[in-house]
Amino acid sequence: MLEPDRQIFELMLKELKVRPEEALYIGDSLRDDYEGARGAGIDFCLYRGRDQVLEAHQKRRIL
């Protein structure tokens, strides 16, 4: 079982004993991390390091 299979995210929730709405998943891949997390109902935050290039459709936001 690998990302973006939502079952891996559901297993994580079960192991941590938290509900999807209580979790935030931080990942660096829209395809692997975002799709799986959102498929399991988990909020997602995209992390990009200084040396990583944003994809053309992404806008830089500093929080």
VMD Tcl script that draws the C-alpha trace (Angstrom):
set ca {
  {0.00 0.00 0.00}
  {1.57 3.27 -1.16}
  {0.57 6.89 -1.54}
  {-1.79 8.11 -2.98}
  {-3.86 5.10 -1.85}
  {-6.20 6.60 0.72}
  {-6.03 3.42 2.79}
  {-2.55 4.34 4.01}
  {-3.94 7.64 5.29}
  {-6.90 5.88 6.92}
  {-4.48 3.48 8.61}
  {-2.48 6.45 9.93}
  {-5.66 7.96 11.38}
  {-6.57 4.69 13.05}
  {-3.08 4.23 14.53}
  {-3.04 7.82 15.85}
  {-6.65 7.55 17.05}
  {-7.73 10.79 15.38}
  {-10.61 11.67 13.07}
  {-9.88 13.08 9.59}
  {-11.13 16.53 10.57}
  {-8.59 16.60 13.43}
  {-5.61 15.93 11.15}
  {-3.42 17.99 8.84}
  {-1.11 16.21 6.43}
  {1.95 18.12 5.22}
  {3.47 16.78 2.03}
  {5.62 17.82 -0.90}
  {3.72 16.15 -3.73}
  {0.33 17.11 -5.10}
  {-0.04 13.78 -6.86}
  {1.03 11.46 -4.07}
  {0.31 13.38 -0.88}
  {-2.61 15.69 -1.69}
  {-4.76 13.16 -3.53}
  {-4.45 10.49 -0.84}
  {-4.95 12.86 2.09}
  {-7.98 14.56 0.57}
  {-9.38 11.18 -0.46}
  {-9.32 10.20 3.22}
  {-10.90 13.53 4.26}
  {-7.70 15.00 5.72}
  {-6.73 18.66 5.20}
  {-3.48 19.10 3.29}
  {-0.62 21.60 3.29}
  {1.88 21.60 0.41}
  {5.49 22.09 1.51}
  {8.14 23.23 -0.93}
  {11.73 23.77 0.18}
  {13.76 26.73 -1.02}
  {15.32 24.71 -3.82}
  {12.07 23.19 -5.09}
  {10.36 24.81 -8.06}
  {6.63 25.47 -7.96}
  {4.59 24.04 -10.79}
  {3.27 26.57 -13.29}
  {-0.30 26.54 -11.90}
  {0.77 27.08 -8.27}
  {1.01 30.49 -6.67}
  {3.53 31.28 -3.96}
  {1.91 32.13 -0.63}
  {3.84 32.76 2.54}
  {1.90 32.15 5.73}
}
mol new
graphics top color blue
foreach p $ca { graphics top sphere $p radius 0.5 }
foreach p [lrange $ca 0 end-1] q [lrange $ca 1 end] { graphics top cylinder $p $q radius 0.2 }
display resetview
